[in-house]
Amino acid sequence: MFQTHTIVAEIRRTLVLAVPLIGAQLLQMGNGLVDAVVAGRLGRAELAAGGLGASIWFFVSLLCIGIMAGLSPILSELIGNRRRNYVGEVFRQGLWLALIVGSVACALILLIAAFLHLSPLEPELIPLVRQYLYTSCWSMPALALVLASRNVCEATGLTRPVLLVQLMGLLVNIVIDLTFGLGLFGFPQWGLVGIGMATSLVTITMAVVLIRFLFAAEFKRYNLFAKLEPPKWMHIKPILLLAVPIFFGLLFEAGLFVATAIQAGILGTLEASVHFIAIGATSFCFMLPLGLSFALTARVGRVFGRQSEQSLRLRLLAGILLTVMMALTTALLLVLLRHPITKVYTPDVEVQIFAAKLMLVAALFQLSDAIQVTYIGMLRGLHDTRIPMLINLFAYWGVAFGVGYYAAHHLGYGVYGLWAGLLIGLTIAALLLSWRLRYKSRQLIGIWRLAKH
């Protein structure tokens, strides 16, 4: 239906939008790596407490990530529909929503920190985790503002500022972690207080700089800062209708991987170690389709606004081809580099061999994992988030968790059983989302054809 040069041109346009977003995702993971390395230099207890604190921070941050994700599809639709005058108005309402959601997330972290003494954590870890949470929680409102501003960049196709700001954030994080976390350059060593403070200061700095980027000439036609209005429910409600299912979908997925990690820990120290290595490697690979999914949300969202059948088919086809190419690339890298990767994590030969075998299973689900995240991105562009949320719930908790738990603990397959559950669950999610994307796109094309006649 489409000539090769047309498909190649669309792939190129999508990559121009996606590559900075992929780079930003990888750099964001770099921040977590720097924090972990610095915490490890402080001691074993600090490393454990820092990991727990970062996990709590990440789980709460899903509230900001999920709610603000509803902004990009709406802005993309407005731009595609050539209603640029409304882009600024909706964006400013998104800023109000960011401040509200960010404040709620901050309060939630403070509440968790206050009640940590009721948790089963070892007593020596509780004050250390609190140190991190009390200083990192202030990053939440800024994080939501970063996400709101990033959504504008995605919707307008101007994503380079996102990469530049994330790179700046990583560099600033390294300096603050070394300065106040480890106490280098003559500064006091504040430990986890310093690491948590770095998280807040870096995120606030990123928010300020990214918003400043939005005053550039490229964004002026969208009137992003034309005037300041009070919060308007008529604009906030559509964002929430799209965003709340996105948030729960993210929660279901993240919860599954946390539950799998806990089960690996129950199986034993060796199993927990190899699971940590394999999941760490696959997380870096996952950043490629994740960044692509953000770009596809914007690309498909514009077509949704224009109601163009041919453009929709072309962008879906280009997205599918890119997804498959990325998945095959990451799978090949995991297979070829599995032994060098495990050596980076540990000198323990037994762990290296075990982890390298597990990474072969990880290579198998690269295609399923890539498909499910990019197809969700394209469905978001079509303003379809509720059914994908239900698909996630069924595939992850009805299938992946159940199969993994039974295979690991009752059939005796151990950590391989847990990863078999992940593989089957992700594959079912990918198949169901493929069906949903096919159904939704055909439904919309039918509606557009009727409207024209």
N, C-alpha and C positions, 0 to 999 in steps of 0.2 A: 504493500500500500504506500509506503514511504520510500523514497530513494535513499541510497546509502549516504550521500553527502548531506541530506536533510537530517538524518538521524545523528550523524557525526557532529553536525553544527549544533544540534540541541544538546548532545552530550557535553560538548565544549562549553556551552553557555551554563549548563548546570554545574560543571566543575569549577568554573570561574567563581560561582557563588559558594560552592561547597568547600573548596580547598581551604580558604581562611577559617571556616567553621570547624573543619577537621583539625587544623593546626591548633585552633583555640582549645578544642577538647583535649588534645594531647598535652598542651601546656598546662591546662587545669589539673590534669593528673600529676604533672610535675610538681605542682604545689604540695599535693599530698605526700609525694615521695620525699620532698625536701623536709617537710615536717616530721616524717617518720625517721629519717636519717638523723636529724638533730635530736629528736627525743631518744633515739637509741644511744646516742653519745652521752646522754644524761644518766642512763642507767636502765636496768631491766624493768623496774617498777614504772619508771616514767614512760618507757616505750609501750608497756601494756596499757597504762592509763591514757596515754596520748591516743592510742588506737581506739580505745573505748570511747573517749571523748569525741574523736573525729567521726566515729560511727553514729553516735547520737546526733552530732551536728548535721551529718549528711541526711539522716532519716528525717529530721525536722525540716531541712532545706528542701525536701521534696514538696512540701506545702508551697513554697515560693516558686519552685521550678514548674510544678503542675499548674498552679493557678495562672502564672504569667504566660504559660504556653498557649493559652486561649487568645492572646493578643495577636500573634503573627497571622493566623488564618484570616481574621477579620480585616486587618490592615492590608493583607495581600489581596483580598477580595475587593476592597475599596479602590485600590490602585488599579487592579484589572478592570474594574467597572468605570475607571476614569473619574472617580469621585474624590479627587485629591484634597479638596477643601475639607473633607470630613476626616482625613487621616490625622491631622494635627489634633482635632477635637477628641477623637477616640484615644489617641496616644496620651493626651493629658489626663484623661480619665483613667488610663492604665497606670499613670504615675500615682494617682490617688490610691488606686487599688494596691499598687506595690507597697506604698507606705503602710497601708492597713494590714496587708498580709505579712509584711516583714515585721511589723510590730507584734503581731500575734505570734509569729514564729520565735521572736526574741523572748517574749514572755513565757512561751512553752519551754524553751531551753532553761530559763531561770527556774521554772517550776520543777522540771526534772532534776536539776542540780540540787534544789532544796530538799527533795525527797529521796536522794540517792542512798541515804542511810537505811532505807527500808528495802533496798535491793540486796541480792545475795552476793554482792561483790566482796572481795577481801577487804577488811577494814583499812589496810594501808593504801589501797588504791582510791578510796572514796575522796579524800581531800585533794589528791592529785587530779582526779577527773574533774572535780569542782573547779580547781584552778583554771583548767583549760576552758570549761564551759562558761565560767563567769566573765572571762575576757574575750571569748570568741562569739558570744551570743549577739553582740552589738553589730556584727556583720550582717545580720539577717535583713534589716530594712535596706541596707546598701545593696545586698545581693539581689533583692527584688527589683530595685531600681536598675541595676546592671542588666537583668533579664528583660525588663521592659524596654530599655534602650536597645538591647541586642535584637529584640523582636522587630524594631523599626528597621534596623540594618538588614535583617533577613528579608523583610517584606519589600524593601526598596531595592534590594539587590546590591547594596553597598556594604559588603561584609568585611572589607579590609580593616576598618577601625576595630572590629571585634578581635582580630588576631593581634594587632599592635597593642591594644590595651591589655590583653591576656599575657603577652610577652613582657610588657612592663610590670604587670602584677607579679609574675614569677621572679623577676629580678629584684623587685622590692621585697618580696617575701624572703628570698635568700638572705638579703642584707639584714632585715629585721630579725630573722631567726638566728643568724650568727651573732648579731649584736646583743640582743636581749635574751635569746634562748640559751646560747652557750656562754654569753658574757665576754665575747672577744672585743678587741680594739679598746680595752680599758673600761668597758661598760659592766654594770652589775649583771650577774647571771640570775635571771628570773625563771629559768626552766620553762615549765608548761604555761606559766603566766605569760612569759614572753612569746611563746609559740601561739597561744590563743590571741594575744594582742596583735601579733603579725597578721593573723587571719582577718581580724576586724579592720586594721589600718589599711591592709592591701585592698580589701573589698570596698571600703569607703573611697580610697584613692581611685580605684577602677571606675566606680560609679561617677565620680566627679569628672574624670577625664573623658569617659565615654559620652556623658551628656554634653560635655564641651564639644566633642566631635560633631554632635548633632546640630550645632550652630553653623557648621561649614556650609559653603555655597551649594554643594550637591544636595543638601536637604532642605534648602530654603523654599522650594516650590511646594513643600508639604505643610508649611506654616505650623511647624511643630510647637513653637512657643509664641504663637500670635497673641494669646491672652490667657489669663488665669481664671478658670471657672471653678465653682464648687463641685463636689462630687455629684454626678447625675446617674440615677439608677437606670435610666433608659439606655445608657451606654455601658454601664458596668454589668447589667444583667446578661446581655448576650455573651460577654466575655466569660462570665461564670458558667453559663449553660454549656459552653464548649470546654471550659477548663476543669470543672469539677470531675467529670469522667476521666480526663487526662491524669489528674492527680491520683485518683484511685487506681488507674491502670499502672502508673509508676509504682504505687505502694504495693500492689500485688506482685509486681516483678521483683522489686527490691526485697520484699519480704521473703520471697521464695529463695533468693540467693543467701540471705541471712540464715534462714532455716536450714539450708543445705550445709552452710559452714558450721552451724551448731551441731548438726548430726555428724559431720566429719570429725568434730572434736570429741563427740561421744565415742566414736569408733576407736580413737586412740591418737597419740601424739604424732606418729608417723603419718597416719591418714590425714590429720589436720594440716600437717606441714606440706604434703604433696598437693592437697586441695588448694592451699593458699598460693602455691607457686603456679599451678595451672590456671586458677581463676585470675591471678594477677596478669599473666601473659595474655589470656583471652580478653581481659578488660581493655588492654591497650589496642588489641585488634578491633574491639567493638567500637572504638572511637571513630573509625573510618565510616561505617554505615550510619552511626549516630549523627555525625556531622552532615553526612549526605541527606539524612532524613529531614534535618532542619531546612536544607536548601530545597528539597522536594516539596515540603509544606508550602513554602513561598511560591515556588514555580507553579504548582498545581492550583494554589489559592488564587493566583492571578487569572488563570484560565477559568476558574469557577466564577470569578467576577465578570469575565467577558462572555461566558457561556459559548465558548468556541469548541465544537465537537472535534475538529481536526487537531487543534492545538492540544486538547486534553489527551487524545489518543497518542499523539507524538510524545508528550511529556511523560505519560505513563510508560510508554515503551522505552524511552531513554532511561527513566528511573530504574526499570526492571533490568535492563542490560548492564547499567552501572553497578547495581546491587550484586548481580551474579559475578561480574568481573572482580569486584572488591572481595567477595566471599572466597572465590577461588584463589585469589592472591594471598589472603590472610591464612587460608587453610594450608597452602603450599609453604608459606613461611614458617608456620607452626611445625610442620612435618620436618622441614630441612634444618630448622634452627632449634629444635626442641632440646638437644643436649647442651649446646652453648648457653641457652636461656637458663636451664636449671643450674648450671655452674655459677651463674651470676648470683643466684639466690643463696646457695649453700655449698660448702665444700664436702658435705656428707654424701658419700657415694651411693649409699642405699636410697637416700631420699632422691638423689638425682635420677637414678634408674627408674624408680617408681613414678616420679613426676613426669619423666619423659614418656612413659607408657600412657599416662593419663592424658597427656597433651595430644596424643593421637585421637582420643575420643573428642577432645576439644576441637580438633581440626574437622571432625565429622559434622559438628553442628554449626560451623561457620556460616553455611548457606542458610540454614533455618533461622539462625540468630539475625543475620543481615536482612533477610526477607521480612521477618516480623517487625523490625524497627523501621525499615524504610517504607513498608506498606502502611504502617500506622501513620508515618509522616505524610504520605500521600492522602490517606483518608482524612487526616486533620485538615489538609488543604481543601477537601470537599465538605468540610464542616461536619464530619461524621466521627464522633468520639464515644458515643454511648455503647454501641454494639462492639467496637474494639475493646472497650473496657470489660464487657462481659466475656468476650473471647479470652482475654488475658486471665480473668478469674477462673474460667473453666480449664484452660490449658495448663496454667501454672499450678493451681491448687487442687483442681479436680484430677489432673493427670500427672504432671511432673512430680509434685510432692508425694502423691499416693504411690506411684510406681517406684520412685526413688527410695522411699521409706521401706516399702515391702521388699524390694530387691536387696537393699543394703542390710536390713535387720532380720528378715525372715528367710530369704533365700541364700544369705551368706555371701553376697557379692561385694560387700563392704563399700568402699568409696567408688568402685566401678559401678555399683548399683545406683548410687546417688547420681552419678553423671549420666547413666543410662536414662534415669528419670528426666534429667534436664534435656537430654537429646530428644526424647520422645515428646516431652511437653512443648519444646520450642518448635519441633516439626509440625505438631498438630496446630499450634498457634499460627505458624506460617501458612499452612494449608487453609485454615479457616479465614485468615485475613486476606489471602489471595482470592478466595471465593467472595468475600465481602467487597473487596475493591472492584472485582469484576461486576458484581451485582449493582453496586452503588454507581459506578461510572455509566453502566448501561441505563440505569433508571434515570439519571440526570440527562443523558443524551436524548432519551425518549421525551422527557419533559421539554427540553430545549427545542426539539423538532416540532412538537405540538404548538409551542409558543410562537414559532416563526410562521406557522400556517394558520 
